[in-house]
């Protein structure tokens, strides 16, 4: 299908415009437009998945991308640096393709979750669809400027979706989210400008042609003696500018991931956000941070990635253990799941830092699996919150006897998140740990104890999930307030529609992980080989 990625990006913006021109009282029609648009996105995402050719073994990043579209966008004469050129350049490889499909699925489920919304329906679904297009744009942009535009476009819709439709402390949570993410964005912006000035070619007339092309940057087409060229000799406080650029990008994307100590915005945002927005926040927005590390940070600065492998791995390890310990101390089940996300995204960082095929493949698999599972976890919390407007673990007991179908889904997703074999959460974590523990043997980047300590994260997650199950679902049935009893009905049809697809995918990818591993295998192997060979080459300059 021609222009498949453009349809995925811009169809939601068209949907937002349609909703904007509808009369204010047509709330059902607005919801229907949002549902139709996201369902079409999902169909296009499935077309992308099944038409993606995983057998392609690229020899360079220029050969790695499929479904590419390239059009000139901005051309502007700018003083001494020549022509400022920005292209509309999109495409997918084995890293971005599964994240696009994941996003498309969760966007549909988010609309279903929001179906009973009555407050400012027009504004909500307009912002929701703008967010939808921006998320897809982030994962497919191959021009750094275009990526940054979509990256920033995500901020405002999410800020308003939390700030207007959130809980009692929504203003605090939305401002905190905005400030943290804006700080990360500014750090990324500084590096983007430096890379633009350092990447490009010299034409036949001797004119310098700079580019924002991520492919040119990943393939190492730097201008000689430019600011961020390998071996250029430019220093700041005794370290190369490439070192500082990597550090800026790392912090910028770690804020989005998030990793300790940049995680404190996440629990507040999750607790105050509406259920559908929590689903997108955990299932998709956090993955933008991981994707940025894969696509930009590590592939453009492989030399510094090798040098800082051990510190980055330690940050991942601390996130795994610390996030799990704090989750165990929570009485608010939504905050518990928020901190568990910090812990599980630590596995993404650990696997990437290992720079082994098993580690990076597990890291990407963990991102996709965590998207299904964390989205489902926030949905099951929303089921109880819709009935009681309370999320305290101590407020309910014995729900298994009152809501058996609901309990089945809770048990399934809890066990998937703690890494039970046969469910998707197990595959990613095991691959990451194999890659991390084997990294000392494979490339000597960091000692085995980092991976071994990270195993504690699985034990800790078993602790807080099993304790929560025991307190809320088993034992004698009891509710904190007597009027809750009449409201504790089992799952509705709408809730089945939200939870069943995620449950099936969690089991499917746990039993048949090759469904995802096969399409991404060649890309991940090339990622590691390219990064290690290019990084060692840069370090020798």
HELIX and SHEET records of a PDB file:
HELIX    1   1 UNK A    4  UNK A   21  1                                  18    
HELIX    2   2 UNK A   27  UNK A   51  1                                  25    
HELIX    3   3 UNK A   61  UNK A   63  5                                   3    
HELIX    4   4 UNK A   79  UNK A   81  5                                   3    
HELIX    5   5 UNK A   97  UNK A  113  1                                  17    
HELIX    6   6 UNK A  121  UNK A  140  1                                  20    
HELIX    7   7 UNK A  144  UNK A  165  1                                  22    
HELIX    8   8 UNK A  170  UNK A  198  1                                  29    
HELIX    9   9 UNK A  214  UNK A  218  1                                   5    
HELIX   10  10 UNK A  241  UNK A  257  1                                  17    
HELIX   11  11 UNK A  264  UNK A  272  1                                   9    
HELIX   12  12 UNK A  275  UNK A  280  1                                   6    
HELIX   13  13 UNK A  281  UNK A  285  3                                   5    
HELIX   14  14 UNK A  286  UNK A  292  1                                   7    
HELIX   15  15 UNK A  293  UNK A  298  3                                   6    
HELIX   16  16 UNK A  299  UNK A  300  1                                   2    
HELIX   17  17 UNK A  302  UNK A  307  1                                   6    
HELIX   18  18 UNK A  309  UNK A  328  1                                  20    
HELIX   19  19 UNK A  333  UNK A  354  1                                  22    
HELIX   20  20 UNK A  357  UNK A  388  1                                  32    
HELIX   21  21 UNK A  393  UNK A  395  5                                   3    
HELIX   22  22 UNK A  399  UNK A  402  1                                   4    
HELIX   23  23 UNK A  404  UNK A  417  1                                  14    
HELIX   24  24 UNK A  424  UNK A  437  1                                  14    
HELIX   25  25 UNK A  439  UNK A  442  1                                   4    
HELIX   26  26 UNK A  448  UNK A  454  1                                   7    
HELIX   27  27 UNK A  456  UNK A  473  1                                  18    
HELIX   28  28 UNK A  482  UNK A  487  5                                   6    
HELIX   29  29 UNK A  493  UNK A  511  1                                  19    
HELIX   30  30 UNK A  514  UNK A  539  1                                  26    
SHEET    1   A 2 UNK A  66  UNK A  77  0                                        
SHEET    2   A 2 UNK A  83  UNK A  92 -1                                        
SHEET    1   B 2 UNK A 200  UNK A 202  0                                        
SHEET    2   B 2 UNK A 208  UNK A 210 -1                                        
SHEET    1   C 2 UNK A 235  UNK A 236  0                                        
SHEET    2   C 2 UNK A 239  UNK A 240 -1                                        
SHEET    1   D 2 UNK A 396  UNK A 397  0                                        
SHEET    2   D 2 UNK A 478  UNK A 479 -1                                        
END                                                                             
